[in-house]
């Protein structure tokens, strides 16, 4: 059975296989940032990071880390030749203006009623919004960085919430010792049914 990090790497690799040559791709915070490490050979993909640059590359080797070049989650990354930096307003204008081919999100989940469950990085909570955009439920966590959420369990009514330690200082890790753990919350609503898939078929 895969542990949390192996599952994240598996998902990131699988998403990487879906990217088309020449795509401009926005990577959300959390698990999606790992996708930049798994661009299939022969494909040229331009990654855009919400904190203000295009040309995001894979994670650097330890001796190559530049503390000023990070993804939107605060983790060290590289910038590829031809990349560019800009302000947050421009960054979100690129996304909302339809200038990317796709966005990889890891923090959203939809239930059977069409409600959207969102893990809010940096705010320590998961919030549920109705299809009309009204907040209908909030789950507070004892950690600051929930990175994603998904429904599961036999009845598909358990919300699994992953959290991260990346970017936290030693003092913050001591303050939030449960950072990096997975939380399970049983809900009164089920997740939207999804088609089963085989790990053997998509690896």
Backbone as a chain_set.jsonl record, in Angstrom:
{"seq": "XXXXXXXXXXXXXXXXXXXXXXXXXXXXXXXXXXXXXXXXXXXXXXXXXXXXXXXXXXXXXXXXXXXXXXXXXXXXXXXXXXXXXXXXXXXXXXXXXXXXXXXXXXXXXXXXXXXXXXXXXXXXXXXXXXXXXXXXXXXXXXXXXXXXXXXXXXXXXXXXXXXXXXXXXXXXXXXXXXXXXXXXXXXXXXXXXXXXXXXXXXX", "coords": {"N": [[0.841, -1.195, 0.0], [0.525, 2.234, -0.841], [2.137, 5.068, 0.71], [1.321, 8.393, 1.948], [2.997, 10.237, 0.54], [3.869, 8.763, -1.639], [1.436, 8.367, -2.917], [0.855, 11.009, -3.649], [2.958, 11.502, -5.466], [2.344, 9.605, -7.383], [-0.139, 10.556, -8.355], [0.671, 13.046, -9.369], [2.42, 12.243, -11.432], [0.586, 10.949, -13.057], [-1.114, 13.036, -13.83], [0.738, 14.529, -15.258], [1.016, 12.989, -17.563], [-1.257, 13.62, -18.936], [-0.902, 16.091, -20.029], [-0.519, 18.205, -22.877], [1.722, 18.715, -25.613], [3.111, 21.925, -25.716], [1.226, 23.113, -24.089], [0.021, 25.668, -21.861], [0.103, 25.844, -18.509], [-1.493, 26.328, -15.449], [-0.525, 25.863, -12.124], [-2.002, 24.832, -9.186], [-1.922, 25.356, -5.578], [-0.198, 23.138, -3.337], [-0.469, 19.65, -3.825], [-0.63, 19.837, -6.735], [1.675, 21.335, -7.449], [3.705, 19.528, -7.703], [3.53, 18.45, -10.189], [5.137, 19.7, -12.064], [7.501, 18.352, -11.897], [7.242, 16.129, -13.432], [7.119, 16.142, -16.306], [6.434, 14.652, -19.335], [8.917, 13.112, -21.416], [9.959, 14.77, -24.327], [7.881, 16.541, -24.498], [6.944, 19.951, -24.446], [6.151, 22.054, -21.968], [4.657, 24.92, -20.575], [4.684, 26.179, -17.433], [2.693, 28.047, -15.192], [2.865, 30.001, -12.297], [0.924, 30.941, -9.52], [1.918, 32.901, -7.813], [3.279, 34.675, -9.353], [4.894, 34.141, -11.828], [5.936, 32.796, -15.035], [7.183, 29.844, -16.608], [7.972, 28.046, -14.734], [9.996, 25.577, -13.327], [11.23, 22.217, -12.554], [11.689, 20.909, -9.159], [14.595, 22.118, -7.463], [17.964, 20.771, -7.066], [19.458, 20.344, -3.841], [21.769, 21.978, -3.477], [21.326, 23.922, -5.326], [19.279, 25.556, -4.613], [17.404, 28.533, -4.583], [16.376, 30.901, -2.443], [14.615, 32.868, -3.14], [13.156, 32.089, -5.264], [10.316, 30.565, -5.495], [7.43, 28.364, -5.533], [3.816, 28.878, -5.543], [3.152, 27.782, -3.126], [5.302, 28.212, -1.536], [7.471, 26.51, -1.729], [10.811, 25.664, -2.809], [11.677, 26.175, -6.229], [12.618, 25.948, -9.712], [13.365, 28.264, -12.37], [12.816, 28.278, -15.77], [14.757, 28.811, -18.823], [13.74, 31.729, -20.566], [11.636, 32.247, -18.928], [9.514, 34.427, -16.915], [8.937, 37.069, -14.533], [6.221, 38.617, -12.694], [3.675, 40.823, -11.294], [1.106, 39.986, -8.787], [-1.452, 40.75, -9.634], [-1.252, 40.724, -12.424], [-0.673, 38.048, -12.703], [-3.052, 36.701, -11.839], [-4.705, 37.81, -13.691], [-3.871, 36.593, -16.017], [-4.744, 33.991, -15.559], [-7.58, 34.25, -15.093], [-8.263, 35.542, -17.386], [-8.319, 33.685, -19.333], [-5.965, 32.769, -20.504], [-4.488, 30.518, -20.117], [-4.092, 27.03, -20.864], [-4.979, 24.988, -19.248], [-5.764, 24.316, -15.783], [-4.347, 22.897, -12.917], [-5.775, 21.655, -10.151], [-5.758, 20.827, -6.731], [-7.17, 21.008, -4.451], [-9.915, 20.951, -4.41], [-13.219, 19.506, -4.195], [-16.208, 17.844, -5.136], [-19.497, 17.309, -3.946], [-22.386, 15.046, -3.792], [-24.546, 16.755, -3.983], [-23.731, 18.831, -5.428], [-22.265, 20.711, -4.096], [-19.236, 22.516, -3.396], [-16.185, 21.624, -1.99], [-13.492, 23.1, -0.442], [-10.09, 23.135, 0.261], [-8.37, 25.37, 2.158], [-5.416, 26.714, 1.827], [-3.087, 27.909, 4.133], [-4.999, 29.043, 5.726], [-5.973, 27.163, 7.39], [-8.319, 25.56, 7.213], [-11.208, 23.843, 5.835], [-13.648, 24.687, 3.544], [-17.081, 24.607, 2.659], [-19.024, 25.315, -0.145], [-22.156, 26.213, -1.549], [-23.771, 25.486, -4.755], [-24.586, 27.992, -5.506], [-22.74, 29.638, -4.432], [-22.792, 30.221, -1.732], [-21.522, 30.067, 1.549], [-21.715, 27.127, 3.378], [-20.729, 25.345, 5.218], [-18.004, 24.859, 7.488], [-14.854, 23.523, 8.225], [-12.617, 23.501, 10.719], [-9.127, 23.147, 11.224], [-6.322, 21.837, 13.115], [-3.983, 22.787, 12.018], [-2.045, 24.878, 9.774], [-1.89, 24.538, 6.984], [-3.818, 23.06, 5.008], [-3.8, 20.964, 2.219], [-5.203, 19.557, 0.255], [-8.351, 17.903, -0.499], [-10.528, 15.046, -0.426], [-13.266, 12.848, -1.166], [-14.058, 9.665, 0.281], [-13.962, 6.272, 1.528], [-16.165, 3.527, 2.487], [-18.854, 4.241, 2.126], [-18.481, 6.528, 0.763], [-18.556, 8.899, 2.195], [-16.713, 10.105, 3.765], [-14.5, 12.693, 4.331], [-11.319, 13.122, 3.317], [-8.546, 14.885, 4.3], [-5.625, 16.27, 3.297], [-2.562, 17.566, 4.608], [0.209, 19.907, 4.85], [3.74, 20.27, 5.554], [5.63, 21.702, 4.29], [7.48, 24.681, 3.848], [7.01, 25.645, 6.392], [8.39, 27.067, 9.348], [10.809, 25.946, 11.835], [9.83, 26.65, 14.323], [7.129, 26.963, 13.752], [6.427, 24.377, 13.012], [6.76, 23.14, 15.438], [4.744, 24.416, 16.826], [2.53, 23.581, 15.387], [2.209, 20.556, 15.462], [0.833, 18.531, 14.125], [0.931, 19.01, 11.471], [1.239, 17.948, 8.116], [-0.06, 15.575, 8.399], [-2.875, 13.381, 7.624], [-6.269, 14.113, 7.775], [-9.436, 12.784, 8.709], [-12.81, 13.181, 8.161], [-16.072, 12.41, 8.969], [-18.988, 12.879, 7.112], [-22.352, 14.179, 6.527], [-23.071, 14.03, 3.964], [-22.49, 12.608, 0.738], [-19.692, 12.052, -1.467], [-19.402, 13.065, -4.92], [-20.111, 10.477, -7.162], [-17.477, 8.59, -8.67], [-15.813, 7.192, -11.523], [-14.395, 3.973, -11.235], [-10.895, 3.104, -11.307], [-8.01, 1.418, -12.515], [-4.918, 0.911, -10.98], [-2.916, -0.421, -12.329], [-3.485, 0.096, -14.965], [-3.005, 2.791, -15.396], [-0.482, 3.448, -14.56]], "CA": [[0.0, 0.0, 0.0], [1.314, 3.451, -0.938], [1.945, 6.052, 1.763], [0.808, 9.68, 1.466], [3.893, 10.864, -0.428], [3.835, 7.939, -2.853], [0.161, 8.671, -3.581], [1.0, 12.316, -4.279], [3.83, 11.366, -6.625], [1.586, 8.837, -8.374], [-1.127, 11.448, -8.962], [1.389, 14.048, -10.157], [2.882, 11.58, -12.655], [-0.584, 10.663, -13.905], [-1.53, 14.315, -14.411], [1.752, 14.881, -16.249], [0.755, 12.256, -18.8], [-2.405, 14.221, -19.608], [-0.531, 17.377, -20.609], [-0.214, 18.171, -24.31], [2.867, 19.513, -26.015], [2.782, 23.322, -25.959], [0.241, 23.614, -23.123], [0.351, 26.613, -20.793], [-0.605, 25.201, -17.402], [-1.431, 26.925, -14.113], [-0.47, 24.857, -11.071], [-2.527, 25.273, -7.902], [-1.085, 25.121, -4.404], [-0.263, 21.791, -2.772], [-0.07, 18.542, -4.684], [-0.397, 20.199, -8.142], [3.011, 21.869, -7.708], [4.6, 18.411, -8.008], [3.379, 18.064, -11.598], [6.271, 20.245, -12.823], [8.609, 17.389, -11.841], [6.927, 14.937, -14.216], [6.766, 16.435, -17.697], [6.897, 13.541, -20.177], [10.003, 13.411, -22.343], [9.516, 15.153, -25.668], [6.816, 17.542, -24.432], [7.328, 21.273, -23.945], [5.027, 22.598, -21.206], [4.947, 26.163, -19.855], [3.932, 26.225, -16.184], [2.498, 29.368, -14.613], [2.678, 29.933, -10.853], [0.037, 32.018, -9.097], [2.623, 33.967, -7.102], [3.792, 35.67, -10.265], [5.845, 33.925, -12.921], [5.781, 31.688, -15.971], [8.46, 29.186, -16.82], [8.287, 27.266, -13.536], [10.645, 24.312, -13.621], [11.171, 21.209, -11.482], [12.343, 21.224, -7.889], [16.051, 22.139, -7.619], [18.785, 20.005, -6.146], [19.641, 21.125, -2.621], [22.826, 22.99, -3.616], [20.901, 24.9, -6.325], [18.097, 26.262, -4.109], [17.406, 29.99, -4.465], [15.258, 31.155, -1.533], [13.713, 33.866, -3.704], [12.379, 31.48, -6.346], [9.436, 29.548, -4.902], [6.102, 28.269, -6.116], [2.79, 29.561, -4.75], [3.102, 27.18, -1.801], [6.505, 28.566, -0.796], [8.522, 25.507, -1.889], [11.799, 26.056, -3.814], [11.53, 25.663, -7.589], [13.524, 26.564, -10.671], [12.723, 28.977, -13.47], [13.46, 27.829, -16.999], [15.114, 29.886, -19.768], [12.558, 32.32, -21.19], [10.633, 32.528, -17.911], [9.351, 35.844, -16.58], [8.268, 37.389, -13.282], [5.279, 39.73, -12.756], [2.94, 40.985, -10.036], [-0.03, 39.082, -8.58], [-2.589, 41.178, -10.447], [-1.014, 40.19, -13.762], [-0.745, 36.589, -12.609], [-4.445, 36.264, -11.83], [-5.291, 38.237, -14.956], [-3.542, 35.542, -16.986], [-5.613, 32.847, -15.283], [-8.991, 34.585, -15.291], [-8.47, 36.027, -18.746], [-8.38, 32.56, -20.266], [-4.701, 32.672, -21.235], [-3.855, 29.224, -19.866], [-4.838, 25.928, -21.48], [-5.641, 24.26, -18.172], [-5.304, 24.53, -14.419], [-4.338, 21.687, -12.097], [-6.192, 21.973, -8.79], [-5.759, 19.659, -5.856], [-7.831, 21.311, -3.187], [-11.365, 20.991, -4.568], [-13.971, 18.255, -4.283], [-17.634, 18.111, -5.324], [-20.327, 16.258, -3.367], [-23.532, 14.603, -4.591], [-25.504, 17.85, -4.109], [-23.127, 19.888, -6.229], [-21.505, 21.638, -3.265], [-17.791, 22.458, -3.597], [-15.384, 21.607, -0.768], [-12.211, 23.701, -0.787], [-9.059, 23.205, 1.296], [-7.801, 26.719, 2.08], [-4.011, 26.744, 2.227], [-2.71, 29.068, 4.919], [-6.094, 29.46, 6.607], [-6.24, 26.088, 8.334], [-9.699, 25.088, 7.209], [-11.887, 23.429, 4.603], [-14.934, 25.372, 3.475], [-18.029, 24.074, 1.687], [-19.877, 26.326, -0.769], [-23.261, 25.716, -2.352], [-23.619, 25.851, -6.17], [-24.852, 29.432, -5.648], [-21.618, 30.372, -3.874], [-23.01, 30.524, -0.327], [-20.8, 29.197, 2.467], [-22.682, 26.366, 4.158], [-20.071, 24.585, 6.284], [-16.577, 25.11, 7.636], [-14.151, 22.571, 9.073], [-11.354, 24.072, 11.177], [-8.101, 22.149, 11.469], [-5.265, 22.306, 14.032], [-2.782, 23.022, 11.21], [-2.292, 26.03, 8.901], [-1.747, 24.302, 5.55], [-4.508, 21.962, 4.332], [-3.349, 21.026, 0.828], [-6.215, 19.007, -0.655], [-9.365, 17.087, 0.164], [-11.255, 14.158, -1.337], [-14.207, 11.929, -0.537], [-13.703, 8.263, 0.2], [-14.638, 5.404, 2.48], [-17.113, 2.564, 1.909], [-20.063, 4.964, 1.722], [-18.037, 7.755, 0.095], [-19.019, 10.021, 3.006], [-15.612, 10.563, 4.607], [-13.656, 13.66, 3.652], [-9.916, 12.992, 3.665], [-7.909, 16.182, 4.127], [-4.175, 16.215, 3.426], [-1.95, 18.812, 5.064], [1.62, 19.956, 4.483], [4.727, 20.912, 6.425], [6.514, 22.495, 3.446], [7.452, 26.122, 4.032], [6.875, 26.023, 7.8], [9.635, 27.184, 10.107], [10.914, 24.989, 12.944], [8.922, 27.103, 15.383], [5.756, 26.687, 13.317], [6.224, 22.927, 13.083], [6.59, 22.833, 16.858], [3.435, 24.944, 17.197], [1.501, 22.791, 14.7], [2.859, 19.248, 15.295], [0.071, 17.615, 13.268], [1.129, 19.375, 10.062], [1.722, 16.827, 7.31], [-0.914, 14.409, 8.597], [-4.143, 13.328, 6.899], [-7.424, 14.14, 8.674], [-10.621, 12.121, 8.155], [-14.019, 13.738, 8.748], [-17.296, 11.781, 8.462], [-19.971, 13.908, 6.8], [-23.733, 13.736, 6.28], [-23.256, 14.058, 2.519], [-21.528, 11.764, 0.032], [-18.994, 12.652, -2.592], [-19.904, 12.762, -6.262], [-19.559, 9.189, -7.606], [-16.452, 8.645, -9.715], [-15.534, 5.91, -12.136], [-13.252, 3.254, -10.698], [-9.809, 2.947, -12.242], [-7.01, 0.445, -12.09], [-3.557, 1.458, -10.909], [-2.093, -1.069, -13.337], [-3.761, 0.644, -16.292], [-2.582, 4.178, -15.561], [0.908, 3.669, -14.146]], "C": [[0.883, 1.253, 0.0], [1.065, 4.368, 0.246], [1.522, 7.376, 1.119], [1.672, 10.266, 0.352], [3.938, 10.081, -1.731], [2.549, 8.178, -3.632], [0.262, 10.011, -4.306], [1.858, 12.233, -5.534], [3.105, 10.623, -7.748], [0.599, 9.733, -9.112], [-0.441, 12.479, -9.856], [1.897, 13.461, -11.472], [1.732, 11.351, -13.62], [-1.079, 11.934, -14.573], [-0.556, 14.729, -15.508], [1.521, 14.203, -17.579], [-0.39, 12.855, -19.6], [-2.055, 15.529, -20.334], [-0.137, 17.216, -22.071], [0.949, 19.092, -24.612], [2.432, 20.941, -26.331], [1.775, 23.917, -24.996], [0.853, 24.675, -22.206], [-0.52, 26.215, -19.614], [-0.396, 25.962, -16.093], [-1.446, 25.805, -13.08], [-0.974, 25.451, -9.762], [-1.579, 24.919, -6.778], [-1.259, 23.687, -3.898], [0.231, 20.746, -3.748], [0.19, 18.956, -6.133], [1.007, 20.716, -8.438], [3.995, 20.771, -8.073], [4.571, 18.025, -9.48], [4.558, 18.55, -12.431], [7.468, 19.302, -12.83], [8.416, 16.221, -12.79], [6.406, 15.262, -15.61], [7.309, 15.304, -18.567], [7.973, 13.986, -21.164], [9.439, 13.743, -23.725], [8.403, 16.184, -25.686], [7.364, 18.848, -23.854], [6.111, 21.904, -23.288], [5.479, 23.879, -20.504], [4.06, 26.198, -18.628], [3.876, 27.658, -15.66], [2.198, 29.205, -13.133], [1.907, 31.155, -10.386], [0.761, 33.174, -8.408], [3.415, 34.876, -8.041], [4.925, 35.322, -11.202], [5.433, 32.76, -13.812], [7.166, 31.113, -16.219], [8.922, 28.417, -15.605], [8.872, 25.921, -13.946], [10.546, 23.345, -12.463], [11.868, 21.67, -10.218], [13.86, 21.173, -8.068], [16.739, 21.142, -6.695], [19.158, 20.926, -4.988], [20.667, 22.246, -2.781], [22.453, 24.089, -4.608], [19.703, 25.734, -5.854], [18.35, 27.771, -4.03], [16.172, 30.347, -3.644], [14.248, 32.149, -2.093], [12.874, 33.322, -4.863], [11.587, 30.319, -5.764], [8.129, 29.485, -5.666], [5.101, 28.943, -5.171], [2.657, 28.994, -3.342], [4.337, 27.466, -0.968], [7.638, 27.564, -0.909], [9.507, 25.952, -2.972], [11.54, 25.394, -5.162], [12.608, 26.297, -8.455], [12.704, 27.356, -11.677], [13.515, 28.657, -14.723], [13.829, 29.011, -17.888], [13.859, 30.407, -20.477], [11.459, 32.64, -20.203], [10.586, 34.007, -17.58], [8.603, 36.005, -15.268], [7.322, 38.57, -13.48], [4.504, 39.787, -11.451], [1.72, 40.062, -9.976], [-1.232, 39.453, -9.429], [-2.459, 40.636, -11.866], [-1.173, 38.679, -13.762], [-2.185, 36.091, -12.665], [-5.186, 36.727, -13.079], [-5.04, 37.21, -16.049], [-4.5, 34.362, -16.82], [-7.06, 33.157, -15.649], [-9.289, 35.068, -16.705], [-8.477, 34.92, -19.781], [-7.109, 32.359, -21.064], [-3.908, 31.413, -20.908], [-4.723, 28.139, -20.484], [-5.561, 25.095, -20.435], [-5.018, 24.611, -16.84], [-5.379, 23.206, -13.668], [-4.639, 22.097, -10.665], [-6.207, 20.715, -7.943], [-6.588, 19.838, -4.613], [-9.352, 21.253, -3.255], [-11.974, 19.6, -4.645], [-15.453, 18.613, -4.364], [-18.44, 16.971, -4.719], [-21.557, 15.992, -4.231], [-24.581, 15.695, -4.795], [-24.953, 19.013, -4.93], [-22.378, 20.926, -5.427], [-20.007, 21.438, -3.517], [-17.084, 22.556, -2.252], [-13.979, 22.066, -1.128], [-11.28, 23.717, 0.424], [-8.338, 24.536, 1.127], [-6.41, 26.756, 2.699], [-3.724, 28.025, 2.998], [-3.771, 29.536, 5.901], [-6.515, 28.365, 7.57], [-7.663, 25.576, 8.356], [-10.129, 24.606, 5.828], [-13.265, 24.062, 4.639], [-15.785, 24.755, 2.376], [-18.924, 25.207, 1.182], [-20.963, 25.651, -1.589], [-23.017, 26.083, -3.811], [-23.857, 27.34, -6.422], [-23.744, 30.288, -5.042], [-21.775, 30.75, -2.415], [-22.233, 29.545, 0.545], [-21.794, 28.475, 3.36], [-22.049, 25.524, 5.263], [-18.586, 24.91, 6.295], [-15.99, 24.092, 8.597], [-12.802, 23.178, 9.443], [-10.389, 22.953, 11.546], [-7.021, 22.711, 12.397], [-3.928, 22.523, 13.325], [-3.076, 24.16, 10.23], [-2.363, 25.717, 7.412], [-2.468, 23.052, 5.045], [-4.202, 22.067, 2.839], [-4.347, 20.459, -0.171], [-7.247, 18.234, 0.148], [-10.045, 16.205, -0.87], [-12.169, 13.241, -0.53], [-13.738, 10.504, -0.713], [-14.439, 7.479, 1.26], [-15.665, 4.517, 1.781], [-18.357, 3.261, 1.388], [-19.744, 6.276, 0.996], [-18.495, 9.004, 0.855], [-17.957, 10.502, 4.0], [-14.751, 11.52, 3.79], [-12.234, 13.513, 4.187], [-9.228, 14.313, 3.33], [-6.405, 16.026, 4.333], [-3.66, 17.582, 3.878], [-0.451, 18.752, 4.782], [2.47, 20.644, 5.541], [5.642, 21.841, 5.629], [6.353, 23.984, 3.714], [7.311, 26.572, 5.477], [8.247, 26.116, 8.462], [9.655, 26.128, 11.212], [9.954, 25.352, 14.067], [7.466, 26.794, 15.025], [5.447, 25.196, 13.362], [6.03, 22.497, 14.536], [5.212, 23.293, 17.335], [2.314, 24.11, 16.61], [2.053, 21.388, 14.414], [2.111, 18.276, 14.393], [0.167, 17.974, 11.791], [1.741, 18.199, 9.308], [0.877, 15.573, 7.451], [-2.181, 14.504, 7.747], [-5.279, 13.25, 7.923], [-8.617, 13.51, 7.962], [-11.854, 12.629, 8.895], [-15.239, 13.048, 8.134], [-18.366, 12.851, 8.299], [-21.36, 13.31, 6.592], [-24.058, 13.737, 4.798], [-22.181, 13.195, 1.876], [-20.861, 12.544, -1.097], [-19.644, 12.267, -3.903], [-19.285, 11.446, -6.725], [-18.554, 9.372, -8.729], [-16.247, 7.251, -10.27], [-14.323, 5.271, -11.474], [-12.138, 3.202, -11.75], [-8.806, 1.977, -11.653], [-5.635, 1.075, -12.069], [-2.683, 0.853, -11.988], [-2.28, -0.421, -14.706], [-3.191, 2.044, -16.488], [-1.147, 4.437, -15.124], [1.809, 3.817, -15.365]], "O": [[1.862, 1.33, 0.742], [-0.057, 4.456, 0.744], [1.383, 7.466, -0.101], [1.152, 10.736, -0.659], [4.036, 10.669, -2.808], [2.559, 8.192, -4.863], [-0.19, 10.139, -5.444], [1.52, 12.829, -6.557], [3.238, 10.973, -8.92], [0.504, 9.685, -10.339], [-0.905, 12.757, -10.961], [1.813, 14.112, -12.514], [1.869, 11.53, -14.831], [-1.428, 11.918, -15.753], [-0.966, 15.221, -16.559], [1.803, 14.787, -18.626], [-0.49, 12.629, -20.806], [-2.833, 16.01, -21.158], [0.491, 16.231, -22.457], [1.139, 20.116, -23.955], [1.505, 21.154, -27.112], [1.491, 25.112, -25.071], [2.022, 24.6, -21.828], [-1.747, 26.245, -19.709], [0.739, 26.208, -15.683], [-2.281, 24.903, -13.148], [-0.44, 26.451, -9.282], [-0.559, 24.264, -6.992], [-2.336, 23.102, -4.018], [1.243, 20.944, -4.421], [1.154, 18.471, -6.725], [1.492, 20.559, -9.559], [5.021, 21.049, -8.693], [5.479, 17.351, -9.966], [4.945, 17.894, -13.398], [8.355, 19.433, -13.675], [9.32, 15.401, -12.949], [5.385, 14.728, -16.043], [8.508, 15.024, -18.544], [7.934, 15.104, -21.678], [8.541, 13.061, -24.218], [8.012, 16.657, -26.753], [8.142, 18.845, -22.901], [5.145, 22.252, -23.968], [6.556, 23.918, -19.909], [2.835, 26.241, -18.743], [4.87, 28.384, -15.68], [1.376, 28.373, -12.75], [2.198, 32.276, -10.803], [0.272, 34.304, -8.418], [4.145, 35.754, -7.58], [5.845, 36.124, -11.368], [4.69, 31.869, -13.403], [8.181, 31.793, -16.063], [10.114, 28.157, -15.446], [8.323, 25.22, -14.795], [9.849, 23.621, -11.486], [12.551, 22.694, -10.208], [14.368, 20.283, -8.75], [16.18, 20.723, -5.681], [19.171, 22.147, -5.141], [20.458, 23.349, -2.275], [23.173, 25.08, -4.729], [19.172, 26.535, -6.623], [19.36, 28.223, -3.49], [15.045, 30.126, -4.089], [13.137, 32.259, -1.573], [11.992, 34.01, -5.378], [12.119, 29.227, -5.566], [7.76, 30.43, -6.364], [5.48, 29.501, -4.141], [2.108, 29.652, -2.458], [4.429, 27.023, 0.177], [8.67, 27.733, -0.26], [9.092, 26.559, -3.96], [11.223, 24.207, -5.232], [13.414, 27.093, -7.973], [11.499, 27.145, -11.817], [14.742, 28.755, -14.734], [13.275, 30.099, -17.728], [13.022, 29.626, -20.929], [10.449, 33.238, -20.576], [11.502, 34.757, -17.919], [7.745, 35.192, -14.925], [7.572, 39.429, -14.325], [4.651, 38.912, -10.597], [1.347, 39.439, -10.971], [-1.955, 38.575, -9.898], [-3.431, 40.149, -12.443], [-1.731, 38.099, -14.693], [-2.51, 35.184, -13.431], [-6.176, 36.115, -13.481], [-5.895, 36.983, -16.905], [-5.0, 33.807, -17.798], [-7.689, 32.425, -16.413], [-10.43, 35.008, -17.163], [-8.625, 35.182, -20.975], [-7.153, 31.838, -22.179], [-2.779, 31.255, -21.372], [-5.936, 28.301, -20.614], [-6.635, 24.556, -20.702], [-3.904, 25.129, -16.768], [-6.367, 22.48, -13.777], [-3.851, 22.803, -10.037], [-6.627, 19.654, -8.405], [-6.702, 18.918, -3.803], [-10.016, 21.484, -2.245], [-11.338, 18.648, -5.097], [-15.9, 19.572, -3.735], [-18.124, 15.801, -4.939], [-21.749, 16.628, -5.268], [-25.421, 15.578, -5.686], [-25.612, 20.038, -5.105], [-21.901, 21.915, -5.983], [-19.565, 20.329, -3.814], [-17.354, 23.465, -1.467], [-13.343, 21.493, -2.013], [-11.632, 24.242, 1.48], [-7.76, 24.802, 0.073], [-6.25, 26.819, 3.918], [-4.088, 29.112, 2.549], [-3.489, 30.328, 6.8], [-7.322, 28.603, 8.469], [-8.166, 25.194, 9.413], [-9.509, 24.915, 4.81], [-13.968, 23.982, 5.647], [-15.287, 24.422, 1.301], [-19.504, 25.956, 1.968], [-20.719, 24.638, -2.245], [-22.148, 26.908, -4.094], [-23.393, 27.889, -7.422], [-23.792, 31.515, -5.123], [-20.973, 31.526, -1.897], [-22.276, 28.337, 0.316], [-22.618, 29.107, 4.022], [-22.752, 25.039, 6.151], [-17.987, 25.196, 5.258], [-16.557, 23.828, 9.658], [-11.94, 23.35, 8.581], [-10.79, 21.936, 12.112], [-6.828, 23.925, 12.458], [-2.87, 22.452, 13.949], [-4.236, 24.387, 9.887], [-2.847, 26.545, 6.64], [-1.811, 22.074, 4.687], [-4.332, 23.144, 2.257], [-4.333, 20.849, -1.339], [-7.043, 17.945, 1.327], [-10.131, 16.564, -2.045], [-11.889, 12.906, 0.62], [-13.106, 10.161, -1.712], [-15.423, 7.955, 1.827], [-15.992, 4.739, 0.616], [-18.862, 2.911, 0.322], [-20.649, 7.038, 0.659], [-18.785, 10.036, 0.25], [-18.265, 11.216, 4.954], [-14.326, 11.189, 2.683], [-11.979, 13.752, 5.368], [-9.322, 14.799, 2.203], [-5.963, 15.686, 5.43], [-4.251, 18.616, 3.567], [0.095, 17.683, 4.509], [1.993, 21.478, 6.31], [6.347, 22.668, 6.208], [5.235, 24.492, 3.798], [7.475, 27.757, 5.769], [9.148, 25.333, 8.162], [8.638, 25.493, 11.49], [9.343, 24.48, 14.685], [6.673, 26.414, 15.886], [4.336, 24.798, 13.71], [5.235, 21.603, 14.827], [4.586, 22.627, 18.159], [1.269, 23.938, 17.237], [2.336, 21.059, 13.262], [2.693, 17.292, 13.938], [-0.447, 17.317, 10.951], [2.65, 17.537, 9.807], [1.07, 14.609, 6.71], [-2.515, 15.565, 7.221], [-5.248, 12.417, 8.829], [-8.787, 13.68, 6.755], [-11.934, 12.52, 10.119], [-15.426, 13.091, 6.918], [-18.625, 13.632, 9.215], [-21.519, 12.093, 6.495], [-25.197, 13.474, 4.412], [-21.081, 13.068, 2.414], [-21.384, 13.539, -1.6], [-20.351, 11.263, -3.987], [-18.063, 11.299, -6.69], [-18.744, 10.196, -9.623], [-16.474, 6.254, -9.585], [-13.337, 5.949, -11.185], [-12.414, 3.249, -12.948], [-8.768, 1.752, -10.443], [-5.228, 1.709, -13.042], [-1.798, 1.527, -12.516], [-1.353, -0.389, -15.514], [-2.92, 2.447, -17.619], [-0.645, 5.546, -15.303], [3.017, 4.01, -15.22]]}, "num_chains": 1, "name": "protein.A"}
